[in-house]
Amino acid sequence: MRNTMMTTRLSSGGLPRYAGGVTMVEVMIVIVIIGIMMAFAAPSMRGVAARSDLKTATDNVIQALRMAKNRARVTNRPVTVTFSTSTTHNSISFQFPGEDAMALATPNIDLPANITVEASPATFQFDPMGTITGFSQASSITLTSTLKSSETETINIVNAMGYVTVGETET
């Protein structure tokens, strides 16, 4: 019978030449491949972040308008919603006549930092019946992502009752 025992060559230090690990070159190749894949994935991640922030801002605007309408009806007093925009901060604020617990419990709503707001008009006032005071024509609020300018949402206020529709546009 033949001897089938394998022999292992030893290096000069007495250790086997191939111990089953990976070489530094192999590790570097894997790191380069991962880097290339990340370079291709980064632009699409920017689009995901832009869409997510835009969705959050749209939901916040719609919620603010509905809350103002409901608060006006519940308190039987007018409620004003103002869209404030600046280069560093966008927010939605509420004004209530007089100081009451409901006014103090309503904080401003901050929109994501990478969203710009264009509201026409910038202020909406809901009367105690829940209708928009002085409403003459459809109004709109346009939200645009600064991460990806083609990502926009337009919120249309179509009647004095504050009925809202949302239309997505891509340029």
N, CA and C atoms as a LAMMPS dump frame, in Angstrom:
ITEM: TIMESTEP
0
ITEM: NUMBER OF ATOMS
513
ITEM: BOX BOUNDS ff ff ff
-5.0000000000000000e+02 5.0000000000000000e+02
-5.0000000000000000e+02 5.0000000000000000e+02
-5.0000000000000000e+02 5.0000000000000000e+02
ITEM: ATOMS id mol type element x y z
1 1 1 N 0.805 -1.179 0
2 1 2 C 0 0 0
3 1 3 C 0.848 1.242 0
4 2 1 N 0.285 2.222 -0.617
5 2 2 C 0.998 3.479 -0.731
6 2 3 C 0.723 4.405 0.44
7 3 1 N 1.682 5.167 0.822
8 3 2 C 1.51 6.123 1.9
9 3 3 C 0.847 7.379 1.328
10 4 1 N -0.373 7.705 1.789
11 4 2 C -1.11 8.867 1.288
12 4 3 C -1.021 10.052 2.226
13 5 1 N -0.158 10.027 3.125
14 5 2 C -0.013 11.133 4.056
15 5 3 C 0.588 12.343 3.348
16 6 1 N -0.061 13.511 3.566
17 6 2 C 0.403 14.74 2.919
18 6 3 C 1.541 15.337 3.72
19 7 1 N 2.407 15.942 3.028
20 7 2 C 3.507 16.612 3.711
21 7 3 C 3.338 18.111 3.55
22 8 1 N 3.679 18.827 4.554
23 8 2 C 3.585 20.283 4.536
24 8 3 C 4.982 20.844 4.582
25 9 1 N 5.225 21.77 3.689
26 9 2 C 6.529 22.415 3.708
27 9 3 C 6.554 23.482 4.785
28 10 1 N 7.649 23.588 5.433
29 10 2 C 7.784 24.581 6.485
30 10 3 C 8.617 25.749 5.987
31 11 1 N 8.269 26.936 6.49
32 11 2 C 9.067 28.113 6.154
33 11 3 C 10.332 28.089 6.99
34 12 1 N 11.174 29.088 6.789
35 12 2 C 12.441 29.112 7.516
36 12 3 C 12.228 29.271 9.009
37 13 1 N 11.07 29.804 9.44
38 13 2 C 10.795 29.975 10.863
39 13 3 C 10.166 28.751 11.479
40 14 1 N 9.947 27.706 10.709
41 14 2 C 9.375 26.485 11.233
42 14 3 C 7.855 26.445 11.143
43 15 1 N 7.205 27.492 10.584
44 15 2 C 5.742 27.53 10.445
45 15 3 C 5.35 27.062 9.046
46 16 1 N 4.154 26.515 8.906
47 16 2 C 3.715 26.135 7.567
48 16 3 C 3.648 27.362 6.665
49 17 1 N 3.943 27.187 5.392
50 17 2 C 3.916 28.309 4.445
51 17 3 C 2.507 28.844 4.252
52 18 1 N 1.534 27.988 4.16
53 18 2 C 0.158 28.431 3.931
54 18 3 C -0.666 27.955 5.115
55 19 1 N -1.081 28.907 5.934
56 19 2 C -1.809 28.548 7.143
57 19 3 C -3.313 28.719 6.969
58 20 1 N -3.823 28.955 5.774
59 20 2 C -5.257 29.052 5.53
60 20 3 C -5.825 30.451 5.704
61 21 1 N -5.043 31.465 5.96
62 21 2 C -5.524 32.827 6.113
63 21 3 C -5.556 33.561 4.786
64 22 1 N -5.719 34.871 4.856
65 22 2 C -5.723 35.678 3.65
66 22 3 C -4.502 36.581 3.649
67 23 1 N -4.079 36.911 2.482
68 23 2 C -2.913 37.783 2.367
69 23 3 C -3.343 39.235 2.382
70 24 1 N -2.421 40.107 2.622
71 24 2 C -2.694 41.535 2.633
72 24 3 C -3.195 42.006 1.273
73 25 1 N -2.697 41.458 0.213
74 25 2 C -3.131 41.828 -1.139
75 25 3 C -4.607 41.488 -1.325
76 26 1 N -5.014 40.329 -0.86
77 26 2 C -6.426 39.945 -0.975
78 26 3 C -7.325 40.884 -0.183
79 27 1 N -6.9 41.273 1.01
80 27 2 C -7.671 42.212 1.829
81 27 3 C -7.795 43.549 1.115
82 28 1 N -6.715 44.038 0.524
83 28 2 C -6.742 45.323 -0.189
84 28 3 C -7.664 45.257 -1.407
85 29 1 N -7.665 44.151 -2.11
86 29 2 C -8.55 44.006 -3.275
87 29 3 C -10.009 44.078 -2.831
88 30 1 N -10.354 43.423 -1.746
89 30 2 C -11.726 43.456 -1.233
90 30 3 C -12.103 44.873 -0.826
91 31 1 N -11.199 45.59 -0.17
92 31 2 C -11.474 46.969 0.244
93 31 3 C -11.692 47.861 -0.973
94 32 1 N -10.91 47.693 -2.009
95 32 2 C -11.077 48.488 -3.235
96 32 3 C -12.432 48.186 -3.889
97 33 1 N -12.816 46.922 -3.934
98 33 2 C -14.11 46.553 -4.522
99 33 3 C -15.26 47.163 -3.728
100 34 1 N -15.181 47.111 -2.41
101 34 2 C -16.22 47.722 -1.568
102 34 3 C -16.276 49.229 -1.801
103 35 1 N -15.124 49.87 -1.919
104 35 2 C -15.083 51.312 -2.194
105 35 3 C -15.733 51.663 -3.512
106 36 1 N -15.492 50.876 -4.536
107 36 2 C -16.099 51.129 -5.845
108 36 3 C -17.619 50.971 -5.763
109 37 1 N -18.066 49.944 -5.06
110 37 2 C -19.515 49.738 -4.913
111 37 3 C -20.151 50.894 -4.144
112 38 1 N -19.498 51.402 -3.115
113 38 2 C -20.016 52.537 -2.348
114 38 3 C -20.084 53.798 -3.205
115 39 1 N -19.112 53.968 -4.089
116 39 2 C -19.11 55.144 -4.969
117 39 3 C -20.322 55.127 -5.894
118 40 1 N -20.723 53.957 -6.337
119 40 2 C -21.9 53.859 -7.193
120 40 3 C -23.191 53.987 -6.387
121 41 1 N -23.194 53.579 -5.126
122 41 2 C -24.396 53.606 -4.299
123 41 3 C -24.68 54.988 -3.704
124 42 1 N -23.664 55.809 -3.51
125 42 2 C -23.84 57.096 -2.84
126 42 3 C -24.85 58.016 -3.531
127 43 1 N -24.81 58.196 -4.847
128 43 2 C -25.802 59.082 -5.464
129 43 3 C -27.239 58.6 -5.273
130 44 1 N -27.471 57.316 -5.305
131 44 2 C -28.839 56.836 -5.113
132 44 3 C -29.278 57.011 -3.664
133 45 1 N -28.356 56.952 -2.722
134 45 2 C -28.702 57.185 -1.326
135 45 3 C -29.109 58.637 -1.101
136 46 1 N -28.512 59.554 -1.839
137 46 2 C -28.889 60.964 -1.737
138 46 3 C -30.339 61.141 -2.163
139 47 1 N -30.745 60.443 -3.221
140 47 2 C -32.131 60.515 -3.683
141 47 3 C -33.097 59.944 -2.667
142 48 1 N -32.7 58.869 -1.988
143 48 2 C -33.544 58.264 -0.966
144 48 3 C -33.725 59.244 0.198
145 49 1 N -32.652 59.875 0.619
146 49 2 C -32.727 60.847 1.717
147 49 3 C -33.597 62.038 1.321
148 50 1 N -33.458 62.498 0.087
149 50 2 C -34.259 63.63 -0.385
150 50 3 C -35.74 63.285 -0.38
151 51 1 N -36.087 62.115 -0.887
152 51 2 C -37.496 61.705 -0.918
153 51 3 C -38.06 61.524 0.493
154 52 1 N -37.266 60.967 1.384
155 52 2 C -37.716 60.753 2.758
156 52 3 C -37.991 62.083 3.462
157 53 1 N -37.056 63.028 3.352
158 53 2 C -37.241 64.335 3.977
159 53 3 C -38.418 65.086 3.361
160 54 1 N -38.594 64.942 2.058
161 54 2 C -39.701 65.606 1.37
162 54 3 C -41.037 65.039 1.844
163 55 1 N -41.103 63.736 2.012
164 55 2 C -42.321 63.091 2.505
165 55 3 C -42.623 63.557 3.919
166 56 1 N -41.598 63.637 4.767
167 56 2 C -41.771 64.105 6.145
168 56 3 C -42.286 65.538 6.168
169 57 1 N -41.687 66.412 5.36
170 57 2 C -42.112 67.814 5.321
171 57 3 C -43.543 67.942 4.808
172 58 1 N -43.894 67.175 3.781
173 58 2 C -45.254 67.219 3.238
174 58 3 C -46.26 66.798 4.301
175 59 1 N -45.965 65.719 4.989
176 59 2 C -46.86 65.259 6.053
177 59 3 C -46.99 66.305 7.157
178 60 1 N -45.883 66.976 7.508
179 60 2 C -45.92 68.016 8.545
180 60 3 C -46.783 69.201 8.131
181 61 1 N -46.686 69.613 6.871
182 61 2 C -47.482 70.75 6.388
183 61 3 C -48.967 70.399 6.41
184 62 1 N -49.307 69.231 5.899
185 62 2 C -50.712 68.818 5.884
186 62 3 C -51.242 68.699 7.31
187 63 1 N -50.452 68.129 8.2
188 63 2 C -50.85 67.999 9.602
189 63 3 C -51.054 69.376 10.237
190 64 1 N -50.177 70.317 9.943
191 64 2 C -50.292 71.667 10.509
192 64 3 C -51.583 72.347 10.049
193 65 1 N -51.909 72.218 8.766
194 65 2 C -53.135 72.837 8.261
195 65 3 C -54.376 72.201 8.888
196 66 1 N -54.371 70.895 9.001
197 66 2 C -55.519 70.208 9.616
198 66 3 C -55.647 70.555 11.095
199 67 1 N -54.507 70.624 11.79
200 67 2 C -54.54 70.95 13.206
201 67 3 C -55.082 72.364 13.421
202 68 1 N -54.63 73.307 12.6
203 68 2 C -55.099 74.69 12.739
204 68 3 C -56.606 74.778 12.494
205 69 1 N -57.068 74.093 11.472
206 69 2 C -58.509 74.09 11.168
207 69 3 C -59.295 73.508 12.343
208 70 1 N -58.849 72.377 12.87
209 70 2 C -59.549 71.742 13.988
210 70 3 C -59.499 72.586 15.254
211 71 1 N -58.355 73.203 15.525
212 71 2 C -58.242 74.047 16.727
213 71 3 C -59.164 75.261 16.624
214 72 1 N -59.283 75.828 15.43
215 72 2 C -60.18 76.972 15.254
216 72 3 C -61.626 76.565 15.549
217 73 1 N -62.007 75.408 15.084
218 73 2 C -63.383 74.939 15.306
219 73 3 C -63.62 74.575 16.771
220 74 1 N -62.666 73.912 17.405
221 74 2 C -62.833 73.473 18.794
222 74 3 C -62.862 74.66 19.753
223 75 1 N -61.967 75.612 19.549
224 75 2 C -61.875 76.757 20.473
225 75 3 C -62.82 77.884 20.099
226 76 1 N -63.424 77.798 18.907
227 76 2 C -64.326 78.835 18.404
228 76 3 C -63.601 80.182 18.292
229 77 1 N -62.314 80.104 17.937
230 77 2 C -61.488 81.302 17.74
231 77 3 C -60.599 81.091 16.528
232 78 1 N -60.2 82.179 15.883
233 78 2 C -59.342 82.024 14.698
234 78 3 C -57.945 81.512 15.064
235 79 1 N -57.36 80.782 14.13
236 79 2 C -55.996 80.273 14.282
237 79 3 C -55.242 80.605 13.001
238 80 1 N -54.058 81.165 13.153
239 80 2 C -53.246 81.547 12.004
240 80 3 C -52.051 80.603 11.888
241 81 1 N -51.802 80.155 10.667
242 81 2 C -50.646 79.303 10.372
243 81 3 C -49.707 80.112 9.495
244 82 1 N -48.445 80.203 9.879
245 82 2 C -47.463 80.964 9.113
246 82 3 C -46.302 80.056 8.73
247 83 1 N -45.933 80.103 7.457
248 83 2 C -44.784 79.353 6.962
249 83 3 C -43.595 80.297 6.926
250 84 1 N -42.618 80.04 7.792
251 84 2 C -41.429 80.887 7.882
252 84 3 C -40.285 80.201 7.16
253 85 1 N -39.625 80.942 6.3
254 85 2 C -38.498 80.365 5.576
255 85 3 C -37.281 81.27 5.717
256 86 1 N -36.142 80.639 5.822
257 86 2 C -34.878 81.362 5.805
258 86 3 C -33.843 80.419 5.212
259 87 1 N -32.643 80.903 5.053
260 87 2 C -31.601 80.055 4.464
261 87 3 C -31.151 78.955 5.419
262 88 1 N -31.419 79.13 6.716
263 88 2 C -30.942 78.139 7.683
264 88 3 C -32.063 77.398 8.411
265 89 1 N -33.29 77.896 8.321
266 89 2 C -34.348 77.313 9.142
267 89 3 C -35.709 77.513 8.489
268 90 1 N -36.483 76.433 8.378
269 90 2 C -37.854 76.509 7.878
270 90 3 C -38.772 75.96 8.952
271 91 1 N -39.86 76.674 9.23
272 91 2 C -40.767 76.194 10.267
273 91 3 C -42.193 76.62 9.969
274 92 1 N -43.1 76.002 10.701
275 92 2 C -44.513 76.346 10.643
276 92 3 C -44.881 76.799 12.041
277 93 1 N -45.43 77.999 12.158
278 93 2 C -45.806 78.497 13.479
279 93 3 C -47.304 78.769 13.519
280 94 1 N -47.838 78.772 14.736
281 94 2 C -49.264 78.974 14.949
282 94 3 C -49.456 80.188 15.842
283 95 1 N -50.473 80.986 15.529
284 95 2 C -50.821 82.112 16.386
285 95 3 C -52.277 81.948 16.805
286 96 1 N -52.485 82.077 18.121
287 96 2 C -53.812 81.999 18.699
288 96 3 C -54.104 83.342 19.343
289 97 1 N -55.333 83.843 19.242
290 97 2 C -55.644 85.093 19.951
291 97 3 C -55.668 84.823 21.455
292 98 1 N -54.968 85.641 22.206
293 98 2 C -54.933 85.455 23.657
294 98 3 C -53.975 84.355 24.055
295 99 1 N -53.7 84.28 25.308
296 99 2 C -52.822 83.237 25.843
297 99 3 C -53.687 82.211 26.56
298 100 1 N -53.768 81.028 26.038
299 100 2 C -54.49 79.969 26.724
300 100 3 C -53.63 78.709 26.718
301 101 1 N -54.092 77.714 27.433
302 101 2 C -53.314 76.479 27.559
303 101 3 C -53.1 75.815 26.204
304 102 1 N -54.083 75.898 25.306
305 102 2 C -53.953 75.265 24.001
306 102 3 C -52.884 75.964 23.163
307 103 1 N -52.817 77.293 23.259
308 103 2 C -51.803 78.035 22.507
309 103 3 C -50.403 77.702 23.024
310 104 1 N -50.28 77.612 24.33
311 104 2 C -48.974 77.327 24.909
312 104 3 C -48.529 75.89 24.639
313 105 1 N -49.482 74.981 24.434
314 105 2 C -49.152 73.574 24.213
315 105 3 C -48.888 73.262 22.743
316 106 1 N -48.948 74.258 21.874
317 106 2 C -48.746 74.03 20.443
318 106 3 C -47.384 74.579 20.028
319 107 1 N -46.406 73.707 19.869
320 107 2 C -45.075 74.182 19.468
321 107 3 C -45.016 74.447 17.968
322 108 1 N -44.003 75.186 17.579
323 108 2 C -43.741 75.346 16.152
324 108 3 C -43.3 73.997 15.592
325 109 1 N -43.537 73.807 14.311
326 109 2 C -43.119 72.575 13.642
327 109 3 C -41.929 72.913 12.763
328 110 1 N -40.799 72.271 13.039
329 110 2 C -39.608 72.483 12.224
330 110 3 C -39.616 71.509 11.059
331 111 1 N -39.305 72.015 9.898
332 111 2 C -39.203 71.178 8.712
333 111 3 C -37.751 70.733 8.544
334 112 1 N -37.501 69.633 7.838
335 112 2 C -36.113 69.191 7.623
336 112 3 C -35.26 70.313 7.03
337 113 1 N -34.014 70.371 7.432
338 113 2 C -33.122 71.464 7.042
339 113 3 C -32.879 71.529 5.542
340 114 1 N -32.978 70.416 4.847
341 114 2 C -32.684 70.418 3.412
342 114 3 C -33.94 70.575 2.549
343 115 1 N -34.996 71.154 3.121
344 115 2 C -36.235 71.402 2.383
345 115 3 C -36.491 72.903 2.355
346 116 1 N -36.754 73.444 1.16
347 116 2 C -37.147 74.844 1.052
348 116 3 C -38.659 74.913 0.854
349 117 1 N -39.255 75.99 1.35
350 117 2 C -40.705 76.16 1.319
351 117 3 C -41.049 77.434 0.579
352 118 1 N -41.981 77.313 -0.355
353 118 2 C -42.55 78.484 -1.016
354 118 3 C -44.052 78.394 -0.845
355 119 1 N -44.608 79.274 -0.011
356 119 2 C -46.042 79.267 0.249
357 119 3 C -46.665 80.531 -0.32
358 120 1 N -47.762 80.347 -1.018
359 120 2 C -48.481 81.489 -1.594
360 120 3 C -49.951 81.375 -1.224
361 121 1 N -50.402 82.156 -0.266
362 121 2 C -49.711 83.108 0.596
363 121 3 C -48.921 82.393 1.695
364 122 1 N -48.112 83.159 2.427
365 122 2 C -47.273 82.568 3.47
366 122 3 C -48.044 82.375 4.772
367 123 1 N -49.238 82.98 4.875
368 123 2 C -50.044 82.902 6.09
369 123 3 C -51.473 82.502 5.739
370 124 1 N -52 81.57 6.5
371 124 2 C -53.391 81.147 6.356
372 124 3 C -54.074 81.312 7.698
373 125 1 N -55.276 81.9 7.69
374 125 2 C -56.015 82.035 8.938
375 125 3 C -57.33 81.281 8.819
376 126 1 N -57.548 80.382 9.778
377 126 2 C -58.793 79.623 9.835
378 126 3 C -59.724 80.311 10.827
379 127 1 N -60.96 80.588 10.408
380 127 2 C -61.933 81.227 11.292
381 127 3 C -62.588 80.166 12.18
382 128 1 N -63.421 80.579 13.138
383 128 2 C -64.034 79.612 14.05
384 128 3 C -64.895 78.54 13.368
385 129 1 N -65.282 78.75 12.142
386 129 2 C -66.053 77.742 11.405
387 129 3 C -65.127 76.73 10.722
388 130 1 N -63.808 76.991 10.753
389 130 2 C -62.842 76.095 10.123
390 130 3 C -62.583 76.411 8.662
391 131 1 N -63.042 77.568 8.195
392 131 2 C -62.78 77.961 6.809
393 131 3 C -61.633 78.965 6.773
394 132 1 N -60.994 79.066 5.631
395 132 2 C -59.867 79.987 5.484
396 132 3 C -60.413 81.391 5.24
397 133 1 N -60.017 82.321 6.082
398 133 2 C -60.471 83.706 5.99
399 133 3 C -59.903 84.361 4.737
400 134 1 N -60.765 85.035 3.983
401 134 2 C -60.328 85.77 2.8
402 134 3 C -59.892 84.893 1.644
403 135 1 N -60.341 83.661 1.614
404 135 2 C -59.937 82.739 0.544
405 135 3 C -60.603 83.171 -0.756
406 136 1 N -59.795 83.424 -1.793
407 136 2 C -60.364 83.841 -3.077
408 136 3 C -60.014 82.894 -4.218
409 137 1 N -58.88 82.246 -4.11
410 137 2 C -58.475 81.319 -5.172
411 137 3 C -57.59 80.226 -4.59
412 138 1 N -57.386 79.194 -5.359
413 138 2 C -56.551 78.079 -4.899
414 138 3 C -55.156 78.587 -4.538
415 139 1 N -54.643 78.058 -3.455
416 139 2 C -53.306 78.427 -2.983
417 139 3 C -52.423 77.192 -3.036
418 140 1 N -51.126 77.42 -3.011
419 140 2 C -50.222 76.27 -3.049
420 140 3 C -49.021 76.501 -2.145
421 141 1 N -48.473 75.379 -1.707
422 141 2 C -47.251 75.355 -0.913
423 141 3 C -46.332 74.372 -1.618
424 142 1 N -45.172 74.86 -2.061
425 142 2 C -44.235 74.003 -2.787
426 142 3 C -43.031 73.722 -1.907
427 143 1 N -42.732 72.451 -1.764
428 143 2 C -41.576 72.006 -0.993
429 143 3 C -40.555 71.434 -1.961
430 144 1 N -39.3 71.859 -1.826
431 144 2 C -38.243 71.404 -2.721
432 144 3 C -37.056 70.933 -1.896
433 145 1 N -36.476 69.826 -2.322
434 145 2 C -35.298 69.294 -1.649
435 145 3 C -34.053 70.019 -2.143
436 146 1 N -33.187 70.411 -1.224
437 146 2 C -31.919 71.017 -1.631
438 146 3 C -30.886 69.944 -1.97
439 147 1 N -31.15 68.694 -1.568
440 147 2 C -30.244 67.595 -1.916
441 147 3 C -30.401 67.194 -3.381
442 148 1 N -31.645 67.227 -3.855
443 148 2 C -31.943 66.837 -5.229
444 148 3 C -33.078 67.726 -5.709
445 149 1 N -32.729 68.785 -6.431
446 149 2 C -33.708 69.816 -6.774
447 149 3 C -34.855 69.313 -7.64
448 150 1 N -34.703 68.145 -8.264
449 150 2 C -35.806 67.616 -9.063
450 150 3 C -36.899 67.016 -8.182
451 151 1 N -36.614 66.861 -6.887
452 151 2 C -37.605 66.318 -5.963
453 151 3 C -38.412 67.467 -5.364
454 152 1 N -39.676 67.588 -5.786
455 152 2 C -40.569 68.608 -5.245
456 152 3 C -41.936 68.011 -4.957
457 153 1 N -42.636 68.637 -4.05
458 153 2 C -44.032 68.309 -3.749
459 153 3 C -44.798 69.613 -3.73
460 154 1 N -45.971 69.611 -4.331
461 154 2 C -46.837 70.781 -4.298
462 154 3 C -48.102 70.401 -3.557
463 155 1 N -48.393 71.17 -2.524
464 155 2 C -49.603 70.968 -1.742
465 155 3 C -50.566 72.062 -2.162
466 156 1 N -51.703 71.674 -2.694
467 156 2 C -52.699 72.632 -3.171
468 156 3 C -53.85 72.721 -2.18
469 157 1 N -54.185 73.939 -1.812
470 157 2 C -55.353 74.174 -0.973
471 157 3 C -56.422 74.66 -1.945
472 158 1 N -57.411 73.83 -2.213
473 158 2 C -58.297 74.055 -3.355
474 158 3 C -59.58 74.801 -3.038
475 159 1 N -59.962 74.906 -1.752
476 159 2 C -61.168 75.678 -1.447
477 159 3 C -61.077 76.277 -0.055
478 160 1 N -62.06 77.118 0.289
479 160 2 C -62.054 77.822 1.567
480 160 3 C -62.195 76.878 2.754
481 161 1 N -62.653 75.661 2.539
482 161 2 C -62.785 74.692 3.619
483 161 3 C -61.436 74.066 3.986
484 162 1 N -60.379 74.421 3.261
485 162 2 C -59.053 73.904 3.552
486 162 3 C -58.799 72.536 2.963
487 163 1 N -59.574 72.154 1.943
488 163 2 C -59.361 70.861 1.293
489 163 3 C -57.994 70.866 0.621
490 164 1 N -57.201 69.816 0.877
491 164 2 C -55.809 69.763 0.43
492 164 3 C -55.612 68.603 -0.53
493 165 1 N -54.902 68.865 -1.634
494 165 2 C -54.453 67.796 -2.524
495 165 3 C -52.938 67.904 -2.634
496 166 1 N -52.29 66.768 -2.887
497 166 2 C -50.84 66.742 -3.026
498 166 3 C -50.517 66.21 -4.4
499 167 1 N -49.687 66.965 -5.124
500 167 2 C -49.256 66.527 -6.44
501 167 3 C -47.75 66.54 -6.5
502 168 1 N -47.163 65.407 -6.876
503 168 2 C -45.702 65.308 -6.974
504 168 3 C -45.291 65.715 -8.383
505 169 1 N -44.257 66.518 -8.447
506 169 2 C -43.733 66.923 -9.746
507 169 3 C -42.254 66.629 -9.786
508 170 1 N -41.772 66.204 -10.929
509 170 2 C -40.322 66.014 -11.137
510 170 3 C -39.927 66.746 -12.395
511 171 1 N -38.887 67.542 -12.304
512 171 2 C -38.428 68.291 -13.49
513 171 3 C -37.256 67.623 -14.127
